[in-house]
Amino acid sequence: MIEIPESTTLARQIAEAFSGKRITEVVAGKTPHGFAFFNHDKKTYPEMLCGKKLSEVNANGGSVELVIEDMHFVFNDGATPHYLSPEEDVPAKHQFLVRFDDKSGFYCTVRMYGGMAIYPFGESDNFYYLVSKEKPSPLSSQFTRSYFQTIVDQASGKTSAKALLATEQRIPGLGNGVLQDILFNAGIHPQRKLQDLEGADIDTLFSCITEILTDMTAQLGRDTEKDLYGTSGGYQTILSSKTRDKPCPVCGSSIVRKAYMGGNVYFCPVCQPL
């Protein structure tokens, strides 16, 4: 799933590959998918985008936004983009396709679920889109220790560490994927409640959020995700589906997977005591 390290990487790659090029072909919803979400009739996507030039690409939380003259095309979550070279045939199955005037392009496939939306400039009431643009990224200088404290103070004491980081769009783009290593490095169990954390724990958690996300982004994403060209990220995850049941790199205990809050959490029961 696209989270901060991946959206940042994809936005840069898409900008480098396609900025200044004009769109000549758009296909939306070619292969039916029950959890591929579009905010307009799929048949209208070509007329909204074709003939227009890509001018800017932004990473907003866990989404990637392409500014195409007066339109903003945004994809997020499990809508994974794949580069198409000018000579390459279009794959038989995809949920979104765009080609540019030099015949290059990209297509998106959806895994579990994903959105591919178009917003006319300045015309969106989508909460997730707006909040992802408004709130500061942990990669920015605006994400300060005092700002993070306001996030903590506004949450209930019974809020778990996972819920604090990954729910209610408190920190857009920080999801269930990246939070695993953040909490591991902070020594905090995903189910631990805020009321049980000391001030020093919050200091450590803040430092781990900014440091781990910066490291993940510098290495072009996590090894569980792929970039525009199908290459896995360089950041080797400590806690993920790849490391389940493997020994903890610190204490040697087996890494545990547990279902929690609609997804899986991974943790070391010794280094992250509940």
Secondary structure as UniProt FT lines:
FT   HELIX           4..18
FT   TURN            19..20
FT   STRAND          22..28
FT   TURN            34..35
FT   STRAND          36..37
FT   HELIX           42..44
FT   HELIX           45..49
FT   TURN            50..51
FT   STRAND          53..60
FT   TURN            61..62
FT   STRAND          63..68
FT   TURN            69..70
FT   STRAND          71..84
FT   TURN            86..87
FT   STRAND          96..100
FT   TURN            101..102
FT   STRAND          105..120
FT   TURN            121..122
FT   HELIX           127..134
FT   TURN            138..139
FT   TURN            141..142
FT   HELIX           145..154
FT   TURN            157..158
FT   HELIX           161..166
FT   TURN            168..169
FT   TURN            172..173
FT   TURN            176..178
FT   HELIX           179..186
FT   TURN            190..191
FT   HELIX           194..196
FT   HELIX           199..218
FT   TURN            219..220
FT   TURN            223..224
FT   TURN            228..229
FT   TURN            241..245
FT   TURN            249..251
FT   STRAND          256..260
FT   TURN            261..262
FT   STRAND          263..267
FT   TURN            269..271
//
